[in-house]
Amino acid sequence: MSTSHLASVPGPEDSEVLPIKMLNDRILVCTDSPEGERRSSGGILIPATAQMARRLIWAEVIATGPNVRAMEVGDQVLFNPEDRYEVEVRGSDHIILRERDIHAVAAKRLEEGSTGLYL
């Protein structure tokens, strides 16, 4: 169902770029906004300090391991920001998650009424 996607990171020498393959059920995602910052439906920027409760966040899948079954590169996923590992890839911050830490997947390819893998 899903295909692995190779990411690249700088190697030991600045000019060398090494490919990365995600393993097992790991997923590499990228959030589109700074940590905890979000916009209201009216376009108002809400800073991270305004958060009053635990809030799940959306991110885009950049790469998947071979055992990931419910999502593909380009999908949007919903997860708890406390269940993650952060990594820098080519100067950008990314997050590594396990498939079981994902609460929901949003993609045009999903059938209407699909309940997902773990429900």
LINDAZI-V936198 format. One line per field, one symbol per residue. phi: phi as a letter, one per 40 degrees, with the letter a starting at -180 (. if undefined). psi: psi as a letter, one per 20 degrees, with the letter a starting at -180 (. if undefined). A space follows every 10 residues. Layout:
phi=???
psi=???
This chain:
phi=.bbcbcbbbc cdbdccbbcb bcbfbcbbbb ccbddgcabc ccgccbcccc cbacbcbcac cbabccccbb abdgccbbac cccabcacbf gbcbbbbcdc cccabbaccc ccgccgcbc
psi=gqqqpprqqq ahqhipppqp pqqckqpprp qiqroiqrqr hijpporhii pirppqqqrp phqqrhjphi rrpiqpqprp iimrpqqpol iqprpprqhi iphqppqhiq qpjpirhj.
